[in-house]
Amino acid sequence: MNALLNPTQVEVVNTVTELCDSCGAAAKLGVRLSGGGELSFCGHHANRLAGEIAKTANSVSIEAGFVWSGSSRTV
């Protein structure tokens, strides 16, 4: 079963200005980790790693128009 973040932990932003920490593509999702620190992911990696992100994230910022499988919120 995939974990989903509570809608209050998900913020929709106009743009995510970072690059994916996994592949260097334009990021669609920014993650603030529970243990501190931040990561950014492109759409492919954000959805591929959604379960792990949802388990370790304190909150996420999603670019408007991007559909992330780790959120119960429709953006």
N, C-alpha and C positions, 0 to 999 in steps of 0.2 A: 504494500500500500504506500502511495506517495503522500508525504506530508504536505500540507498546504499552509501558507502563511495566513494569518488573520487579516481581514481587509484593513484594519487600523495600522498594520505594519507595512502597508504598501502605499507608496506615494507615486502619483503620476506626474511626470515632469515633461516640459516641452521637448527637450533634447538631453541626452546623456553625452557629455563632451569628451569622455575618456575613450580609450581604445581597449579592446578585449585583452585581458591579462593572459588568456590562453593562446590566442592566435594573432593578435594585433589588428583585427578588423574593427570597424566602428562599433562601439558598445551600444546595446539597447537596454541594459540592466546594470544598475549599480547596487552593490551589496555592502551593508555595514554588518560586520561580523559580531557575534555575541562576545567573543573574547577580545575584541578590539581589532582595528584595521578595516580596510575597505578593499573590495575587488570589483572589477567591471567585466562584463561578458557580452559578446555579440549574441544575436538571437539564437544561432545554432547552439552555442555552448550553454547559454542560459537555459534553454529547454532540455538539452541533453543532461545537464547537471541539476535540474530542478529539484529533485528529491534531496540531494546533498545540500544545496543552497538553502532550501526551506528548513532543514534541520539545524543549520549553523548560523543562519542570518538573524540579526536583531531586527533589521528592517531592510527594505529594498526600494529603489527608485526605478520605475519603469518608464521608458520613453512612450509618450502618447502614441497610440496606434499599434503598439507591439503587444501581441498576445502571448503571455508567459504561462506555461503549464503549471507553475508552482504557486499560483495565486487563485483564490476563490473569487477574486474581484474581476469584474469585466471592465477593461479599460478601453 
